[in-house]
Amino acid sequence: MGDQTTIEVKLPSQLAAGVEQLVQDGWYSDSQTVIIEELRRFLDSHSPALMEQFVQEDLDWGLRGTE
């Protein structure tokens, strides 16, 4: 994984239970892997370029009613 940084987070109980359920169901090997993979997916789908594209499409639609 290369360089790593430790970040301590407190999860609401419901989220922690959901993470543990994914591990128990065999989707992930441990809770750290759940959090890393899901955070990676979130960041990939919320990149600044992608977000700018969505904003521009919303503006175009609002101004012209077209995509």
Secondary structure, DSSP 8 states (H G I E B T S, - for coil): --S---------HHHHHHHHHHHHTTSSSSHHHHHHHHHHHHHHHT-HHHHHHHHHHHHHHHHHS--
